[in-house]
Amino acid sequence: MTRACEGGAWGMALLAAFVCEGNGKSLADWLDKRAFAGMEKSTVSANTEGSKGWAAYMAQYRKGLGAVKVLGGI
């Protein structure tokens, strides 16, 4: 799972493999028993400081959406 953070093309390749060989299993079950079987796993949770930083970022992001709409980007 050391590369699970990469996402993007790697994640799309996993989804394609799941579609081809999932055989009716749930995605979570297939990932656990096929794609990541035998791999060391860890989970990272946000701390209070990180959560506050994300909330501040999203507030600024939302403020900019109005300008994007006016400029025809949305």
C-alpha positions as CSV (number, residue, x, y, z in Angstrom):
1,M,0.0,0.0,0.0
2,T,3.0,2.3,-0.1
3,R,1.9,3.6,-3.5
4,A,-1.9,3.8,-2.8
5,C,-1.5,7.6,-2.4
6,E,-0.6,7.9,-6.0
7,G,-4.2,7.7,-7.3
8,G,-4.7,9.0,-10.9
9,A,-3.7,6.5,-13.5
10,W,-2.8,3.9,-10.9
11,G,-6.3,4.1,-9.4
12,M,-7.9,3.9,-12.8
13,A,-5.9,0.8,-13.6
14,L,-7.2,-0.8,-10.4
15,L,-10.7,0.0,-11.3
16,A,-10.3,-1.4,-14.7
17,A,-8.9,-4.6,-13.3
18,F,-11.8,-4.8,-10.8
19,V,-14.3,-4.4,-13.7
20,C,-12.6,-7.3,-15.6
21,E,-12.2,-9.7,-12.7
22,G,-14.4,-8.5,-9.8
23,N,-16.9,-11.4,-10.4
24,G,-19.7,-9.8,-8.4
25,K,-17.6,-8.9,-5.4
26,S,-17.8,-5.5,-3.8
27,L,-14.9,-3.2,-4.7
28,A,-13.8,-3.1,-1.0
29,D,-13.7,-6.9,-0.8
30,W,-11.8,-7.2,-4.1
31,L,-9.3,-4.6,-3.1
32,D,-8.7,-6.3,0.3
33,K,-8.6,-9.9,-1.0
34,R,-7.0,-9.5,-4.5
35,A,-5.3,-6.2,-5.2
36,F,-3.8,-5.6,-1.7
37,A,-3.7,-9.2,-0.4
38,G,-0.7,-9.6,1.9
39,M,0.4,-6.0,1.8
40,E,1.2,-4.0,4.9
41,K,-1.6,-1.4,5.5
42,S,-1.8,1.8,7.5
43,T,-4.3,4.6,7.8
44,V,-3.6,8.3,8.4
45,S,-6.2,10.5,10.0
46,A,-6.2,14.3,10.0
47,N,-5.3,16.1,13.1
48,T,-7.0,19.3,14.4
49,E,-4.5,21.6,12.7
50,G,-4.8,19.8,9.4
51,S,-8.6,20.0,9.5
52,K,-8.6,23.7,10.2
53,G,-6.1,24.3,7.4
54,W,-8.4,22.3,5.0
55,A,-11.5,24.3,6.1
56,A,-9.6,27.6,5.5
57,Y,-8.5,26.4,2.1
58,M,-12.0,25.4,1.1
59,A,-13.4,28.8,2.3
60,Q,-11.0,30.6,0.0
61,Y,-11.7,28.2,-2.8
62,R,-15.5,28.8,-2.5
63,K,-14.9,32.6,-2.6
64,G,-13.1,32.2,-6.0
65,L,-16.0,30.2,-7.6
66,G,-18.0,33.3,-8.2
67,A,-15.2,34.8,-10.3
68,V,-14.9,31.6,-12.3
69,K,-18.7,31.7,-13.0
70,V,-18.5,35.3,-14.1
71,L,-15.6,34.5,-16.4
72,G,-17.5,31.6,-18.0
73,G,-15.4,28.8,-16.5
74,I,-18.4,27.0,-15.0
